[in-house]
Amino acid sequence: MILLTLHLKLALGFVVAGLILDFIGLVTPYWAIAITTSNQEMRLGFWTHEYTGIFTAAKGFSVLGFMLYVALTIVFIIYLTKGMPQMILTSLILAFVTAGVVILGCIFWASGIGNYNASLSWSFFMCAIAGILAAAAGGCITSARNASMLVVSGTSSSTTRTTRTVVVSA
C-alpha cells in the first residue's frame, strides 16, 4: 500500500465522486426539458427517445466516458493498493482522456439541443461536473507524481541529476 498524500486523497475523492455523478447523469432522463406544442413538459434523456445525428454521437461519447471512468477507478485503486509505479502514469492519462470524452459528450448534446425549444437539465450538468472532476483528478495525480521527483543541481559542474523517489510501505 502506498502512502496517501493530500493530492492522492483528493484525486481519489474526485474519481469516486465523478464516477457516481457520471453514472447518475447517464441513466436519468433529465438531460433536457422541452415544452411541447400542447404546453406539456417533456423529459429528454439518452434512453427516452430514439435519437439520430449529433445525439447519437453524444450518447456514444457519454457511454464511452463512463466506461473510461470505471477503468480509471480500477487502475487508480490498483495503484493505491499495490503501489505499482506504472499505474500512476496510466491513471494520469486515463483521467485526462476521461475528462475529454465526457465533456465532448456534453458538448455534442448541448449543441444538438440548441436547435429545439428545450433547456438543459440536471442530468446534463451532473455529467459535465463529472468531466470537470476527472480533469481535477488528473491535476492532483500530476501533482502527486511530480512531488515524488526531486531535482538536485550541482554547484561546481553543469550536470543536473533527476532522482525519482517513490514512497511505498509494506
N, C-alpha and C positions, 0 to 999 in steps of 0.2 A: 504494500500500500504506500502511496506517495504522500508526502507532507502537503497538506492543503493550504496554500497561501490564500490571501484575500482575493486575488484575481481568479484563482481556480474555483473558489467558493461562489463568487459572483457569476462566473461562466456556467457553473452547474445550475445555479438558480435560474439564469436566463434560458438555458437549454430546456430545462424541465417546464418552466412556465410557458415558453414559446411552443413546446410540443403540445401542451394542454390547450392553449389558445388556438393553435392551428387546427387541432382535431375538432374542437367545438365549432369553430368558424366554418370548417369544411363541411360538417354534417348537418348544420342547421340551415333552414330555408329562409334566412333573413339577410341575404346579400343585398337585396334592393326591395323597396316597397314602391309599387306602381298604383296609380289611381286609374281605374277603368272608366270607360265612357258612361257606365251606369253609376258612377261615383262610388264604386266599391274598392276596397283596399285589396291588392293582390301581392302576395309574397313571392319573391323571385329568389331562387337558390339553384345550386348546381343539380339537385336531384328532383326538382319540382316540375320542370318543363324540358322538352327536347330542344336543345339549342344547336345552332349551326354557326359556322364562321368563327368570329373572334371569341365567342363564348365557349366554343369547343377548345380553343387554344387556352383560354383562361382556366377551364376545368382541368385540362391536361397538365398545365403548369402547376396548378394548385395541388393536384393529387401527387405529382412528382415531388413537389416541395414537401408534402407531408412524409412521403417515403424517405426523402433525404433527411428530414428531421428525426425520423426513427433511427436511421443509420448513424446520424451524428450522436444521438443519445447513447446508442450502444457502444460506439467507438470511444466516446469520451469517458464513459463509465469504465470501460476496459482499461483505458489509460490511468484513471484514478485508482483503480483497484490493483492492477498489475504493475503499474509504473513503467510500461514499455515505452521507451523514448520515441519510437517511430509513430506511435499513436497520437502524440500531441500535434505533430505536423499534419497527420491525416484529419484530426479533429479541427484544426485551424482551417484547412482547405474546405472541408465539408461545411463548416459554419458559414463561410462567405458564399459558397455555392448555394447552400440552402437559402440564405438571405436573398440572393439574387433571383432564384427561381420563384420563391414565394411572392416577392414583390412584383416580379413580372406577371404572375397570375393575377394579382390585384390590379395592375396597370391595364392589362387586357380587358378585365371585367369592367373597370371604370370607363375605359374608352368606348366599350360597346354599349354600355347602359346610358351613355350620354345622348344617344340617338332616340331615346324613349322618354316618356314623361314619368320618370322614376327617380327616386332618391336612394343613395347608398345607405345601407343599414348596418346594424351592429355586427353581423357575421363577417361582413367585408372588413370592418375595422379590426376585428379580432385577428384575422389573418394578416392584415397589414402590420399590426403590432407584433405578431409572431415573426414576421420578416425582419423587423427592426431589432427584436430581441436576438435573433440569430446573428445579426451583424454585431450587436453588442457583445455577445458571447465570443465571437471571433476576435474582437478587440481585446477582451480580457484574456483569451488564450494567447494572443500575440504578446501581451504584456507579461504574462507568466513565463512564456517561452524566452523572451528577451531578458527577463530578470534573472534567469538561470545562467546567463552568459556574463563573463567578466572579461573586460579588455584591460590588459596590462601593457603599458608603453614603457619602453626602455629610455633612460635619460642619456646614456652615453652612446647609444647606437641608434640607427634609424629603423631598427626592426620593431615590429609590433606583433605580439602574440595574442591569440584569442584562445581562451580556455573555457570550455563548457563544463559547468558543474551541475550535476543533477542530484537532487536530494531524494534518496529512496530509503525508506525504513523497512526493515524486515518484518 
